[in-house]
Amino acid sequence: MNPQESLLELKDVKKYFPIRSGIFQKKIGDVKAVDGISFSLKRG
């Protein structure tokens, strides 16, 4: 494996969690935990 080669690479990662309310737990919005993040993990 090349030392410059990425072990893990993620691009434009998004993770949202729904906000729910009421008796029937209707979705009323989202909480953005991560929005558009990118990174790479290299050896060493």
NORVEN-V620256 format. One record per residue. N is the residue number from 1. D_LAST is the distance of its C-alpha to the last C-alpha in whole Angstrom. Layout:
n:N d_last:D_LAST
n:N d_last:D_LAST
//
This chain:
n:1 d_last:12
n:2 d_last:11
n:3 d_last:8
n:4 d_last:9
n:5 d_last:11
n:6 d_last:10
n:7 d_last:10
n:8 d_last:12
n:9 d_last:15
n:10 d_last:18
n:11 d_last:21
n:12 d_last:24
n:13 d_last:23
n:14 d_last:27
n:15 d_last:28
n:16 d_last:31
n:17 d_last:33
n:18 d_last:37
n:19 d_last:40
n:20 d_last:43
n:21 d_last:46
n:22 d_last:49
n:23 d_last:51
n:24 d_last:50
n:25 d_last:46
n:26 d_last:46
n:27 d_last:43
n:28 d_last:44
n:29 d_last:41
n:30 d_last:37
n:31 d_last:34
n:32 d_last:31
n:33 d_last:28
n:34 d_last:26
n:35 d_last:27
n:36 d_last:26
n:37 d_last:22
n:38 d_last:19
n:39 d_last:15
n:40 d_last:12
n:41 d_last:9
n:42 d_last:6
n:43 d_last:4
n:44 d_last:0
//
